[in-house]
Amino acid sequence: MSRIATRLVRSATIATLAFFASGIGPAAAAGFPEKDKEKSGEPPLPRHFAPEEKTSVGSVTVRGQRIPYRAIAGSLVVHPKGWDDTTARIDMDAKPGKSDQRDDEHKSEKEPTPEASMFFAAYFKQGVRPETRPITFIYNGGPGSSTVWLHMGAFGPKRIGVPNDQHMPAAPYALVNNDDSLLDASDLVFIDMPGAGFSRIAGPGKEHAFWGVDQDAHAFAEFIAQFLGKYSRWNSPKYLFGESYGTTRSAVLINMLEQRAIDFNGVMLLSQIFNFALDADGPEPNPGVDLPFELALPTYAATARYHHKLEGNQDLQALLAETEHFAMTDYALALQQGATLSEADRATVAAKLHKYTGLPVDYIRKANLRITGGDFEKELLDGTDTTTGRIDTRFSGPAMDPLEKNPDYDPSTAAFASAYVSTFNDYVRNDLKYGEDRAFKPSAYAEIKHWDSSHRGPNGQNGDFNALNVMTDLATAMKYNPNLHVQLHAGYYDLATPFYEGVYEMRHLPIPDKLQKNIEYKFYESGHMVYAVESQRKALHDSAADFIRRTVGPAPAP
């Protein structure tokens, strides 16, 4: 896995979609043996998994409105691209180039092909018509993360509270009614990626089959297609909500869905990263590309201001506007000159960077005017044994090694991870009645030895993860469906996916100017997980709920 992937984690088959769109039944498209095959005497394909479902009921109060819901915790079985239940039988004992010479007693044994059992927790408001009720598919990123964070921190009916910028005490933790649940505007489906949370993968080559940019998006596409059929939601207004690498997934996924005649109303992106060449975490292997330093500068300024490292008491919005202008003008022009930059201009730029970052001028000059995310996290607090957070730079904590160049851990993640994981483990078993006999994996990162970073974009080009860029995927989806709306959410204190990077990507999508009006921006005084701050969580809910209500389209005739 690349360094960029490592840093990110620290913080339906296409054929199936075509089957659904053409009216073939859910069982066939989902890969289940059809009855005519059973009648013909053909043995069913062996399986690693079977779909599950646990149902419960509950209610949540949002802004004073009581919402009764039916909850379903379960799993759907998905397969890699190209899977066919009539041909995907693998003889594990057969040798290449030779016919099968096993004994007759073994000839009937078949090895199941790779499968993923994808866990979900769905909440359906009771007493409404499905075709008038929006449904939103929600997932975190990683790649490798479960969706415990958005489930228990943002939009689920119950949530865990975390302090604004301090490490939480150990258990017990309080699980409370979520006044900011998105259930007032949409039904919700929280999904764990293959191998994370309660999702599992199995079969020969399972890692290659599901752990990669395109493989992962393909599994989510198959999951969504199956879910729409199983729960009769084909005619509902549909939305995606992804966080972090989940935004990368969303760009690839929405294009897959749109190309298979499954139009969505909107895509909501929280803490976006589309073009990994713009990432401030690891720009050193890509010399000559200076945009990562420029796009991270406004986040450095906001963070330095928060930690009282800047002179004066400048208004945040005024500071950000000034920093963004400098980043895209004088700073960009200076970096473009490389070794030809004059000493006088070098000194001027270093002084300006000190003004916006709070870092010493001598340090900035030694860094050749180029400050990486790790440099900033380690050096902001005077180069002491304290480091700032990455996914939320408002946090700080002891450095593992005071002499290290980059922080060895993220104080912001360490501050609240236990609370999320502990409360979800209780909640899913006691309230949703799922998972009593199995382990929950907050992340599959430790198991993902290699993430397939190759990506085949809409025009057939390939790219590796160090330069992965899915901007064309979202652009293609928006051109294919010109009614598709996009809402970008970003926190000012997010150094994993700096907010101005997301703005830059959106402004450079290869789409007609008239489609830019389909994109809207929402910013928050919070970090990567903007919902960690109560006031910002409420703002996130209000923005997302309003976005859904404005884009559902006209109601069908009774």
Secondary structure, DSSP 8 states (H G I E B T S, - for coil): --HHHHHHHH---HHHHHHHHTT--HHHHHT---HHHHHTT------S---EEEEEEEEEEETTEEEEEEEEEEEEEE--TT--TTT--B-TT--TTS-----GGGTT--B---EEEEEEEEEEETTS-GGGS-EEEEE--TTTB-SHHHIIIIISSEEE---SSS---SS---EEE-TT-GGGT-EEEEE--TTSBT-EEESTTHHHHHSBHHHHHHHHHHHHHHHHHHTT-TTS-EEEEEETHHHHHHHHHHHHHHHTT---SEEEEES---BGGG-SSS-TTSTT--HHHHHHHHHHHHHHHHTT-SSS---HHHHHHHHHHHIIIIIHHHHHTGGG--HHHHHHHHHHHHHHH---HHHHHHTTT---HHHHHHHTTTTSSEEE-SS-TT-EEE-S-TT-SS-SS-HHHHHHHHHHHHHHHHHHHHTS---TTS--BSB-TTT-S--B--EE-TTS-EE-GGG-B-HHHHHHHHHHSTT-EEEEEEETT-SSS-HHHHHHHHHT-SS-GGGGGGEEEEEESS-SSGGGSHHHHHHHHHHHHHHHHHHS------
